[in-house]
Amino acid sequence: MNKRSIRDADVNGKTVLVRVDFNVPMRSGVISDDSRIRGALPTLNFLKDAGAKIVVCSHFGRPKGQFIQEMRLTMVRERLSELLGTTVVNAYGPTGEEPAQIIGNLNSREFALLENLRFEPGEEQNDEQFSKHLASLADIYVNDAFGSAHRAHASTVGVAKHLPAFAGLLMERELEMLGSSLEGSTGATVAIVGGAKVADKIQILRHLAKKVDTILVGGGMVAAFYVAQGNTGGAAAITDEDVTAAKGLLESGGANVVLPADVITAPDFDENSPATVCESTDVPTDGFILDIGPRSSKEYARIISLVDTIIWNGPMGVFEWDEFTKGSTAIAKAVAANKKATSVIGGGSTAEIVGSMGLADQITHVSTGGGASLEFLEGKTLPGVAALDDRTD
């Protein structure tokens, strides 16, 4: 990573503004998954141990620049206090005079949390005045919100123009793991890519085709690849753009693109629609491809078992429905079973699969960034990363 890390910063006695991604899922007013909060703990504890005064800031939901009671960070602050084992002070704001007054009373190793950044319209507009306001609250800026790094907002880009800007430990690990998965492999590398439409993933597929040895294709976009080969894609709505993109990838001369030899189809796109195993050359014109088939699951697992680096983005089928989750669970088990490989999972749905199966601790790295990890795998420059200070050594 060519960006400065908090490991390089002298934060003792200084006030540090830390951008995190605490946009956690809530159900009935209760946090249903606190993994994003836990993901920031190494950085927050590092700063605490180094003697900093820590000001945490995050967005939550989409209030569109308005105050919405249900989107306040009260529950998040209470959970963060529990996990840190100390009181996190409410800094209010995010604008006005209160934040500066409260933060000014912090002692070293104490924490404060600003209110939802998106209550302020200037956040998503990357407004210069709001950026300066945030910068006025601290001496140093740390971005540990990889999940928001693809957004050019005031708290991810603007504030970095006004303060020394460092990557947090989570940001550092995300960049190193995603980057090394594409550049650092010394052996066979496989990318497993699923999703509904080729057009949605074509930039990822094209970029990966230049970086990996093999691409295993799954999900609804399999239909477009079948059509590109002269077969039927079933009842799915397939655009000319999808077929052209699929054909171009198959003929690109890059990575070996492997398609499922069999798939699971259903007459209706419905959870309770009866499932049928079909050969790739015999998909019914009125059938929807909702998963890869059992033979393909075994073949994909065999290929996965042989490689040294695994990148997985996107489920193999409609994994939310019991009848069509077998392909995704088979892939998850195969990735976890290859103990010699470096395995990197990007994308919210894929992370949800391994998390629900209790396999996350058997994966080398599960990315916290949904859209950010997608754009990184496409080869795009993330604004929140580009804004951080470069290393000079």
C-alpha positions in Angstrom: 0.0 0.0 0.0 1.5 3.4 -1.0 -0.7 5.4 1.4 0.4 6.5 4.9 -0.9 4.3 7.7 -1.7 5.3 11.3 1.3 3.2 12.2 3.3 6.1 10.7 1.5 8.9 12.7 2.4 10.5 16.0 -1.0 10.9 17.6 -0.1 11.2 21.3 -2.1 14.1 22.8 -3.6 14.9 19.4 -7.3 14.9 18.4 -7.9 12.4 15.6 -11.0 12.4 13.4 -11.7 8.8 12.4 -14.1 8.1 9.5 -15.7 4.7 10.0 -18.5 2.8 8.3 -21.1 2.2 11.0 -24.0 1.9 8.6 -25.1 -1.3 10.4 -28.3 -3.3 9.7 -31.1 -2.6 12.2 -34.2 -4.6 12.9 -37.0 -3.3 15.2 -34.6 -0.7 16.5 -31.9 -3.1 17.4 -28.6 -3.7 15.7 -28.8 -7.1 14.0 -25.2 -7.3 12.9 -22.4 -5.3 14.6 -19.5 -6.7 12.5 -18.9 -3.2 10.9 -18.5 -1.8 14.4 -16.2 -4.6 15.4 -14.2 -4.1 12.3 -13.1 -0.6 13.4 -12.0 -1.7 16.9 -8.4 -2.4 16.0 -7.9 1.1 14.7 -9.8 2.8 17.6 -7.9 0.8 20.2 -4.6 1.5 18.5 -5.3 5.2 18.7 -6.4 5.0 22.3 -3.3 3.1 23.3 -1.2 5.7 21.4 -2.7 8.5 23.6 -5.0 10.1 21.1 -8.3 11.9 21.6 -10.6 10.1 19.2 -13.5 11.6 17.4 -15.5 9.0 15.5 -17.8 9.9 12.6 -20.0 7.8 10.3 -23.1 8.0 8.1 -26.2 5.9 8.7 -28.9 5.2 6.2 -30.1 7.8 3.6 -31.6 10.8 5.4 -30.8 13.0 2.4 -29.5 15.9 4.3 -32.3 16.0 6.8 -32.6 15.2 10.5 -34.5 11.9 11.0 -34.9 10.7 14.5 -34.8 7.0 13.5 -31.4 7.5 11.9 -29.6 9.0 14.9 -26.5 7.1 16.0 -27.7 6.5 19.6 -27.8 2.7 19.3 -24.5 2.6 17.5 -22.8 4.8 20.2 -24.2 2.6 23.0 -22.9 -0.6 21.2 -19.5 1.0 20.5 -19.2 1.9 24.2 -19.9 -1.7 25.1 -17.3 -3.0 22.7 -14.6 -0.5 23.7 -15.3 -1.0 27.4 -15.5 2.8 27.9 -18.1 5.6 27.5 -18.3 7.1 24.0 -19.4 10.7 24.5 -22.2 12.1 22.3 -20.6 15.0 20.3 -23.9 15.9 18.7 -23.7 17.9 15.5 -22.5 17.1 12.9 -22.5 20.9 12.5 -23.0 23.7 15.0 -21.0 24.8 18.0 -21.6 21.7 20.2 -19.1 19.3 18.6 -16.2 21.7 19.1 -17.1 22.4 22.7 -17.5 18.7 23.6 -14.5 17.6 21.7 -12.4 20.3 23.3 -13.1 18.7 26.7 -11.9 15.3 25.7 -8.8 13.9 27.5 -6.3 11.6 25.9 -7.7 8.0 25.3 -11.3 9.3 25.4 -13.9 8.9 22.6 -16.6 11.0 21.1 -19.1 10.2 18.3 -20.5 12.8 15.9 -24.1 12.5 14.9 -25.0 11.0 11.5 -22.9 12.8 8.9 -25.7 12.6 6.3 -28.0 14.8 8.4 -25.9 17.6 6.8 -26.5 18.1 3.1 -22.9 19.1 2.5 -21.7 15.6 3.3 -22.8 13.9 0.1 -22.2 17.1 -1.9 -18.5 17.1 -0.7 -19.2 20.7 0.3 -16.0 22.7 1.1 -17.4 24.4 4.1 -18.6 21.2 5.7 -15.2 19.7 4.9 -13.5 22.6 6.7 -15.9 22.2 9.6 -14.9 18.6 10.1 -11.2 19.4 9.8 -11.5 22.1 12.4 -12.5 19.5 15.0 -9.2 17.6 14.8 -5.4 17.6 14.2 -5.2 14.4 12.2 -7.7 12.6 9.9 -7.9 8.8 9.6 -10.1 7.0 7.1 -11.0 3.5 8.2 -14.3 3.3 6.2 -13.3 1.2 3.2 -17.0 0.5 2.6 -17.5 4.2 1.8 -14.2 4.8 0.0 -15.9 4.7 -3.4 -17.9 7.8 -2.4 -16.4 11.3 -2.9 -18.0 12.9 0.1 -16.9 15.6 2.6 -15.9 13.0 5.2 -14.1 10.7 2.8 -12.4 13.2 0.4 -13.0 16.8 1.4 -11.6 16.7 4.9 -8.4 15.1 3.7 -7.4 18.3 1.9 -7.2 20.1 5.2 -5.5 17.6 7.6 -2.7 15.1 7.5 -4.6 12.0 6.2 -3.8 8.4 7.1 -5.3 5.0 6.4 -6.7 3.1 9.4 -5.8 -0.5 10.1 -9.0 -1.9 8.5 -8.5 0.3 5.4 -4.9 -0.8 5.2 -5.8 -4.5 5.4 -8.6 -4.1 2.8 -6.2 -2.5 0.3 -3.4 -5.0 1.0 -5.6 -8.1 0.7 -7.6 -7.1 -2.3 -4.5 -5.7 -4.0 -2.4 -8.8 -3.3 -5.1 -11.1 -4.5 -4.8 -9.5 -7.9 -1.1 -8.8 -8.0 0.7 -11.0 -5.5 -0.1 -14.5 -6.5 2.8 -16.8 -7.3 0.6 -19.7 -8.3 -2.7 -20.5 -9.9 -5.4 -17.9 -9.3 -9.2 -18.4 -9.7 -11.9 -15.8 -9.7 -15.5 -16.9 -8.9 -18.0 -14.4 -10.2 -21.7 -14.5 -9.9 -24.5 -12.1 -10.4 -27.7 -11.5 -12.3 -26.5 -9.6 -15.4 -23.2 -9.6 -17.4 -23.5 -5.9 -18.0 -23.4 -5.3 -14.2 -20.2 -7.3 -13.8 -18.5 -7.0 -17.2 -15.9 -4.4 -16.0 -14.9 -6.8 -13.1 -14.8 -9.7 -15.5 -12.6 -7.9 -18.0 -10.2 -6.7 -15.3 -10.0 -10.1 -13.7 -9.5 -11.8 -17.1 -6.1 -9.9 -17.3 -5.1 -10.8 -13.7 -6.2 -14.4 -13.0 -5.8 -17.8 -14.6 -9.4 -19.1 -14.4 -12.8 -17.5 -14.0 -15.7 -19.6 -12.8 -19.1 -18.1 -13.8 -22.3 -18.4 -11.9 -25.5 -16.6 -11.2 -28.2 -15.4 -13.6 -25.6 -14.1 -16.0 -24.8 -17.6 -17.0 -27.8 -17.3 -19.4 -26.1 -14.7 -21.5 -23.0 -16.8 -21.8 -25.0 -19.7 -23.0 -26.7 -17.6 -25.7 -23.2 -16.3 -26.7 -22.3 -19.9 -27.3 -25.4 -20.5 -29.5 -27.5 -22.2 -26.9 -30.7 -21.0 -25.2 -30.5 -18.9 -22.1 -34.0 -19.8 -20.9 -36.7 -17.4 -20.0 -34.5 -14.6 -18.6 -34.6 -11.2 -20.3 -31.2 -11.1 -22.0 -30.1 -7.9 -23.8 -27.9 -7.7 -26.8 -25.4 -5.8 -24.6 -25.2 -8.8 -22.2 -24.6 -11.3 -25.1 -22.0 -9.1 -26.7 -20.2 -8.6 -23.4 -20.2 -12.3 -22.7 -19.0 -13.2 -26.2 -16.3 -10.7 -26.0 -15.0 -12.1 -22.7 -15.1 -15.7 -24.1 -13.0 -14.6 -27.1 -10.7 -12.2 -25.3 -7.8 -14.7 -25.0 -7.3 -13.9 -21.3 -8.3 -16.1 -18.4 -9.9 -19.5 -19.0 -13.6 -18.8 -18.6 -15.5 -21.8 -17.2 -19.2 -22.1 -17.5 -21.4 -24.5 -15.5 -22.0 -27.7 -17.4 -25.4 -28.1 -15.7 -27.8 -25.6 -14.0 -30.9 -25.6 -11.8 -33.9 -24.2 -13.6 -37.5 -23.4 -12.6 -40.6 -22.5 -14.7 -41.2 -19.4 -12.6 -38.9 -16.9 -10.9 -40.4 -17.9 -7.5 -39.1 -19.4 -4.3 -41.6 -22.2 -4.5 -41.2 -23.0 -8.2 -40.1 -26.6 -8.8 -36.4 -27.1 -9.4 -35.0 -29.1 -12.3 -31.4 -30.0 -13.2 -30.7 -29.3 -16.8 -27.6 -29.7 -19.0 -26.1 -26.4 -20.3 -27.2 -27.3 -23.8 -30.7 -28.3 -22.8 -32.1 -25.3 -20.8 -35.9 -25.0 -21.5 -36.8 -21.8 -23.2 -39.4 -21.1 -20.5 -37.1 -21.9 -17.6 -35.2 -19.5 -15.4 -31.6 -20.4 -14.4 -31.6 -20.0 -10.6 -28.4 -21.9 -9.6 -25.5 -23.9 -10.9 -26.1 -27.7 -11.0 -24.6 -30.4 -8.8 -22.1 -31.6 -11.4 -20.9 -28.0 -11.9 -20.7 -27.5 -8.1 -18.3 -30.5 -7.9 -16.2 -29.4 -10.8 -15.9 -25.8 -9.5 -14.9 -27.2 -6.1 -12.3 -29.4 -7.7 -10.8 -26.4 -9.5 -10.9 -24.3 -6.3 -9.0 -27.1 -4.4 -6.0 -26.8 -6.7 -5.3 -23.1 -6.7 -3.2 -20.8 -4.5 -5.3 -17.6 -4.7 -9.1 -17.4 -4.7 -11.2 -14.3 -5.3 -15.0 -14.7 -5.0 -17.6 -12.0 -5.8 -21.3 -12.8 -6.2 -23.5 -15.9 -5.4 -23.9 -18.8 -7.8 -27.7 -18.5 -7.7 -30.7 -17.1 -5.8 -29.1 -18.1 -2.5 -31.9 -16.6 -0.4 -34.2 -19.4 -1.6 -33.6 -22.9 -0.1 -34.0 -24.8 -3.4 -31.4 -22.6 -5.1 -28.7 -22.1 -2.5 -26.8 -25.4 -3.0 -24.4 -24.0 -5.6 -23.4 -21.0 -3.4 -23.0 -23.2 -0.3 -20.9 -25.7 -2.2 -18.5 -23.0 -3.3 -18.3 -21.5 0.2 -17.3 -24.9 1.6 -14.8 -25.4 -1.2 -13.2 -22.0 -0.6 -13.0 -22.6 3.2 -11.6 -26.1 2.6 -8.6 -25.0 0.6 -6.3 -24.2 3.6 -3.2 -23.5 1.4 -4.9 -20.7 -0.6 -5.2 -17.0 0.1 -9.0 -16.5 -0.2 -10.5 -13.0 -0.5 -14.3 -12.5 -0.6 -15.8 -9.2 -1.8 -19.4 -8.0 -2.0 -22.2 -8.0 0.6 -24.1 -11.0 -0.7 -21.0 -13.2 -0.8 -19.9 -12.2 2.7 -23.5 -12.9 3.9 -23.2 -16.5 2.5 -20.0 -17.4 4.3 -21.1 -15.5 7.5 -24.4 -17.4 7.7 -22.5 -20.7 7.3 -20.0 -19.8 10.1 -17.1 -20.0 7.6 -15.9 -16.4 7.8 -13.0 -17.3 10.1 -11.8 -19.9 7.6 -11.5 -17.2 4.8 -8.3 -15.2 4.7 -10.2 -11.9 4.2 -13.8 -11.0 4.0 -14.1 -7.5 2.6 -16.3 -5.0 4.5 -16.9 -3.0 1.4 -19.8 -3.9 -0.9 -19.7 -1.3 -3.6 -16.1 -0.3 -2.8 -14.8 -3.8 -3.2 -16.7 -4.1 -6.5 -15.1 -1.0 -7.9 -11.7 -2.0 -6.6 -12.0 -5.3 -8.5 -13.0 -3.4 -11.6 -9.6 -1.6 -11.4 -11.1 1.8 -10.5 -9.4 4.3 -8.3 -11.4 4.8 -5.1 -11.8 8.6 -4.2 -11.5 7.9 -0.5 -8.2 6.1 -1.0 -6.8 8.6 -3.5 -7.4 11.4 -1.0 -5.1 9.9 1.6 -1.5 11.0 1.9 1.1 9.1 -0.1 4.0 7.4 1.5 7.2 9.4 1.0 9.7 6.7 2.1 
